[in-house]
Amino acid sequence: MLADVQAHFGLTRPFHGVGNYETEHQRTLIREVCAVVQTGRLVVVAGLVGSGKTHLLTRIEEELARSGKIAVAKSLAVDKRRTSLPSLIEAMFYDLTPGDRSKVKIPKQPERRERELRDLMRKNKHPVVLIVDG
């Protein structure tokens, strides 16, 4: 079906990787959210299905990573109904630990785990943002 649509409209390149046209309003929104994230505030992006939340989060993640002022961690867990605080902490351990991720050791005891995560965040010397898209 995709090939038919491309042929009908005379499109020669695939849609994947084409990009997206951003309006000035969208660019302003990205700058504003990035500024709020840098202050350490909690930010929730909510909207209807198909409204562009994932694209917005991707652009915010790109901008924060490019600035070098924020360490970006991302939850990749696929079981969204069962996402829990320990799984989010695990994502942060994997993304914030330098070197080989296969050697990441996450303590089982909650108190030790949170203290080690706090120390890991301090060693990073940048604020940390955790992006969860579900």
N, C-alpha and C positions, 0 to 999 in steps of 0.2 A: 504494500500500500504506500509506503514512504517513497519508493521509487516512482510510483505513479504520480504522486503529488509533485515530486521534483520535476518529472518530465512535463507535467501539465503546465507548471509555472516557469519552466525553462531554467531551473536551478541546477547548477553544475557541481557545487560543493556541498558536502554533507552538513547538516545542521550542527552536529556536535563540534564544539570548539569555535563556532562563529563569534560568540560573544553576545553582548547585550548592550543596547543603547541606554545610557543613563541620562536622566534628566538632571537639570541643575538642582531640583528639589531632592532627588535621590542622593546626589553628591553631598548636598548640605546635611541631609539626614545621616549619612555615613560619617561625616566629620563630627557632627554633634554627638553621636553615639560613642565614637572613639574618644572624644574628649571626656565624656561622662565615665567611660570605662577606666580611663587613666586616673580618675579621682578615687577609684576603689569602690564605687557605688554598684549596687546590684542593678542589672539591666535585664528586663524581660522583653523579648520581641514576640508579639502575638498578632495573629491575623487570620483571615479566612484561608481555606485551602486554595492554593494557587495564587496567593497575593504577593509572593516574592520573598517570603521570610528566609528561605534557604539561600537564595541569591544574596540577600542583604547580609546575612551572617557570613557568607563566603567573602564578600567584599570587605566587611569589617575585619575579618580575620586577616585578609591580605594586607590591609592598611596598617593594622597593629603590628604584624610581623615585619613589614617594611620599615616601620618607624624605629624598630630596635629598642623601644622603651618599655615594651610589655612582653612578657613571656606568654605564649599562647599554648594552651592545652585543649584537647578536643576529645570528647567522649565518642567512641566509635561503637559502643554496645548496640547490638541490633535488637535485643529484647526490651523494647521501650516501655512496655507495661511493667516490667520488673526492675527498671533502673532505680538504684538505691544510692544512698550516700556513700557506702563503701565502694560501689562500682565507679562512682565519680572520683573518689579519692584514688582509686587504682589507676584511672585514666591520667590523673595528674602525676602520679609517680612515674608512669611510663613516659610521659611527654617532657617532664622536667628533669629526669635523671640523665646526666650526660653519658655518652658512650654507648655501649652495647645494651640494647633494651632487653635482650634475652637473659641478661645477668641481673635484672632488677629484682631486689629482695624487698617484699612488702611485709612488714611485721603483722602477725596475726592478732596481737593484743591491741585493742582499740586505742588505748592511751599512748602506747609506744608508736603506733602507726601515725596518729595525728601529730605527735611531737616531731617525728622524723619528717613528715610532710612540711610542717612549719619550718624546720631547719633547712630543708631543701629549697623552699621558697625564699628564705633569707639569703642562702648562698647564691641564688640566681641574681640578686641585687636589682631586680625589676619587679614591678607589680605583675601579678599573674591573672590572666583571664581564662576561664573555662567555658568553652562553647559547647552547648548541648543542643542538638537539632533533632527533633523527633517527630 
